[in-house]
Amino acid sequence: MKSWLTALPVYNEAQYVDEVLENVLQHADQILVVNDGSTDGTSQRLDDWANRMPDSVAVVHHPKNRGYGAALQSVFAYAIENGYEGVVTLDCDGQHQPCRIPEFIEAGRHADIVSGSRYLKQFEGDDAPPQERMFINRRITADINRRLGFSLTDAFCGFKAYRTEGLRELKITDDGYAMPLQLWVEAAAAGLHVTELPVPLIYLDLERSFGGSLDHAETRLNYYNQVLDDAVDLACREGRFRKGRGKNDQTNSPCGKTSKRAAS
C-alpha cells in the first residue's frame, strides 16, 4: 500500500494555485488536484505543473463545474483506486496552511477521519469569521452532535485526513457544499473513529459565493438541514447504523427519532 496522498479540490483559483502548490510540495510528495471545471486559466496552470512534475503532481479535470462534493468524490475514488493508505484534503484558496499536512497524516494513523477545527483552539492572528457563517456552522454542528453522537466543534472545515479503509465504507453522493453533512451521517452509520485537529481561522475572501440562492443565509441553513435529514433517513432505511469502533460509538441510533432541525 502506498503512503499518503494530499489532494486539493480547485475551482477558479488561478490567483492562488501556483503559490499553494509550491507550499504543499514542501510537505507532501504525492499530490492530486481535482479541477472542477475552472474557466479562469487554472486548468492550464495545473497542466503545466503536472507536465513539469509528473511524479509528484497529478490532475483530474471535470469538464464542467460539478461542485465541491463532486470534486471530493473524485479525490476519494482516486485514493482508493491507487492504493493510498489515506488522503489529506485542503482547499486551494490560501486559507489552509500546508505546513500542517504532516500533523494530519500522523493523526490519521490513529483515526478514520481527522477533521480540522477553526474553533477548537485560538491561534495568534486568527481572523474574525463572518458572523452568518459562524452562526450556521455552530447550529449545524450542534445538530450533528446531538443526532449522531459526535463531539465536533467545526462541521465544515475542508482540511481533513481520511484513512482509505474508512472511505470504502462511505456512500457519498452529494455534489455540492452540503457534502460534509452527508459525510458525517455516513461516518456515524459506519461507526468510524473521528477526531479533530485545531487549525488557524483564516479568511482571505469574505465575498466567496456558495452559488445562487445559497448565498442567502436562511436558505442555506434550511438546505443544510434538509440534506442532513435526507442523509439520516436514507442510512436508516438501509439499516446501516451500527456500533462503531471509536469514541463516537453509536449507542443510540438516530433512526426513528423525530428531527429537531437547527432552523427554528
C-alpha positions in Angstrom: 0.0 0.0 0.0 1.2 3.5 -0.9 1.6 6.1 1.8 -0.5 9.3 2.0 -1.9 11.4 -0.8 -2.5 15.1 -0.5 -5.5 16.4 -2.5 -6.9 19.8 -3.4 -10.3 20.5 -5.0 -10.0 23.5 -7.2 -12.4 25.8 -9.0 -11.2 29.1 -10.5 -8.2 29.6 -8.2 -5.7 31.0 -10.8 -4.6 33.7 -8.3 -3.7 31.2 -5.6 -2.9 27.8 -7.2 0.8 28.3 -8.0 1.7 29.6 -4.6 -0.4 27.0 -2.8 1.1 24.1 -4.8 4.7 25.4 -4.1 3.9 25.3 -0.4 2.2 22.0 -0.5 5.2 20.4 -2.2 7.3 21.3 0.8 5.2 19.0 2.9 3.9 16.3 0.6 5.4 14.3 -2.2 2.2 12.9 -3.8 -0.4 15.5 -4.8 -3.7 15.2 -6.6 -5.6 18.3 -7.8 -9.2 18.0 -9.0 -10.0 20.8 -11.3 -13.8 21.2 -11.1 -14.4 22.9 -14.4 -12.4 26.1 -13.9 -12.7 28.8 -16.6 -10.1 31.3 -15.3 -6.9 29.8 -16.5 -6.5 27.4 -13.6 -6.7 24.4 -15.9 -3.6 25.4 -17.9 -1.6 26.2 -14.8 -2.4 22.8 -13.4 -1.4 21.0 -16.6 1.9 22.9 -16.5 2.5 21.6 -13.0 1.7 18.0 -14.0 4.0 18.2 -17.0 6.9 19.6 -15.0 6.5 17.3 -12.1 4.7 14.1 -13.3 6.0 12.0 -10.4 4.6 14.4 -7.8 1.5 16.2 -9.2 -1.5 14.5 -10.9 -4.5 16.4 -12.2 -8.1 15.2 -12.7 -10.2 17.6 -14.8 -14.0 17.8 -14.6 -15.2 19.2 -18.0 -17.9 21.2 -16.2 -18.2 22.6 -12.7 -20.0 19.9 -10.7 -19.5 21.1 -7.2 -17.3 20.7 -4.1 -18.8 17.4 -3.2 -18.2 16.0 -6.7 -14.6 17.1 -6.5 -14.1 15.2 -3.2 -15.8 12.2 -4.6 -13.1 12.1 -7.3 -10.5 12.5 -4.7 -11.8 9.6 -2.6 -12.1 7.3 -5.7 -8.5 8.2 -6.8 -7.1 7.5 -3.3 -8.9 4.1 -3.1 -8.1 3.0 -6.7 -4.4 3.9 -6.4 -3.9 2.1 -3.1 -3.1 5.0 -0.8 -3.2 4.5 3.0 -5.0 7.8 3.3 -5.6 11.2 1.9 -5.3 14.7 3.3 -7.6 17.3 1.7 -7.2 21.0 1.9 -8.6 24.0 -0.1 -6.6 25.9 -2.7 -7.6 29.4 -1.7 -4.8 30.0 0.7 -6.9 29.5 3.8 -5.3 26.3 4.9 -1.7 26.0 5.9 0.2 23.2 4.1 2.8 23.1 6.9 0.1 21.3 8.9 -0.2 18.4 6.5 2.2 16.1 8.5 0.2 16.7 11.6 -3.0 15.5 9.8 -1.2 12.4 8.5 0.2 11.5 11.9 -3.3 11.9 13.5 -4.8 9.9 10.6 -2.8 6.9 11.7 -5.0 6.7 14.8 -8.4 7.7 13.4 -10.6 7.1 10.4 -11.3 10.8 9.9 -9.3 13.7 11.2 -11.2 17.0 10.8 -9.7 20.4 11.1 -11.4 22.7 13.5 -11.2 26.5 13.4 -12.9 26.8 16.8 -11.1 24.2 18.9 -8.2 26.5 19.8 -7.5 30.2 19.3 -4.3 31.0 17.4 -2.5 34.3 17.4 -3.5 36.3 14.4 -6.8 34.4 13.8 -9.3 36.3 11.5 -12.8 37.1 12.7 -15.2 34.7 10.9 -18.2 36.1 9.0 -21.0 36.2 11.6 -23.6 34.4 9.5 -21.1 31.6 8.6 -20.1 31.0 12.2 -23.8 31.1 13.2 -24.8 28.5 10.6 -21.7 26.4 11.4 -22.5 26.3 15.1 -26.2 25.5 14.6 -25.5 22.7 12.2 -22.6 21.3 14.2 -24.7 21.2 17.3 -27.4 19.4 15.5 -25.0 16.8 14.0 -23.5 16.2 17.5 -27.0 15.7 19.0 -28.3 13.4 16.3 -25.2 11.4 15.5 -23.3 11.2 18.8 -20.2 13.2 17.8 -18.4 16.0 19.7 -17.5 18.2 16.8 -16.7 21.9 17.1 -16.5 22.6 13.3 -18.6 20.6 10.9 -17.5 22.4 7.7 -13.7 22.7 7.7 -12.2 21.3 4.5 -8.8 20.5 6.0 -9.1 16.8 6.8 -7.4 13.4 6.7 -9.1 10.2 5.8 -7.9 6.7 6.0 -8.9 4.8 2.8 -10.1 1.9 4.9 -12.8 4.2 6.2 -13.5 5.8 2.9 -14.5 2.4 1.4 -17.5 2.4 3.8 -18.9 5.8 2.9 -21.6 6.4 0.3 -21.1 10.0 -0.7 -23.4 11.2 -3.5 -23.9 14.9 -2.7 -22.1 17.1 -5.3 -22.4 20.5 -3.5 -21.3 22.4 -0.5 -23.6 20.3 1.7 -21.5 17.2 1.1 -19.9 17.4 4.6 -23.3 16.8 6.2 -23.7 13.6 4.3 -20.2 12.7 5.2 -20.9 12.9 9.0 -24.0 10.8 8.6 -22.1 8.2 6.7 -19.2 8.2 9.2 -21.7 7.7 12.1 -23.5 5.0 10.2 -20.3 3.2 9.6 -19.1 3.7 13.1 -15.9 5.4 12.1 -13.5 6.9 14.6 -13.5 10.7 14.2 -11.2 13.2 15.9 -10.5 16.9 15.4 -7.2 18.8 15.0 -7.1 22.6 15.6 -6.2 24.9 12.7 -6.0 28.7 12.4 -9.0 30.6 11.3 -8.0 32.3 8.1 -10.4 34.2 5.8 -8.9 35.7 2.6 -12.1 36.0 0.6 -15.1 37.2 2.6 -17.2 37.5 -0.6 -16.9 33.9 -1.8 -20.1 32.7 -3.2 -22.0 29.4 -2.4 -23.9 29.8 -5.6 -27.3 31.2 -6.4 -29.9 31.2 -3.6 -27.4 29.5 -1.2 -25.7 32.9 -0.7 -28.8 33.8 1.4 -28.1 32.6 4.9 -31.6 31.3 5.9 -31.9 29.5 2.6 -28.5 27.9 3.0 -29.4 26.8 6.6 -32.7 25.3 5.5 -30.9 23.5 2.7 -28.3 22.1 5.0 -31.0 20.9 7.4 -32.8 19.1 4.5 -29.6 17.4 3.3 -28.9 16.2 6.9 -32.5 14.9 7.3 -32.3 13.1 3.9 -28.9 11.5 4.7 -30.1 10.2 8.1 -33.4 8.9 6.6 -31.5 7.1 3.8 -29.0 5.4 6.1 -31.8 4.4 8.5 -33.9 2.9 5.7 -30.9 0.9 4.5 -30.3 -0.3 8.1 -26.7 0.9 8.1 -26.3 2.4 11.6 -24.2 0.1 13.7 -22.0 0.2 16.7 -18.7 2.0 15.9 -15.1 1.2 16.6 -14.1 4.6 18.1 -15.0 7.2 20.6 -18.2 8.1 18.8 -19.7 4.6 19.1 -23.4 4.6 18.3 -25.2 3.6 21.5 -28.3 5.5 20.4 -29.2 5.3 16.7 -30.8 8.5 15.2 -33.3 6.2 13.4 -36.9 6.6 14.4 -36.4 9.8 16.3 -38.2 13.0 15.4 -35.9 15.5 13.8 -35.4 18.8 15.7 -34.0 21.0 13.0 -31.4 23.6 13.7 -33.6 26.2 12.0 -36.3 27.3 14.3 
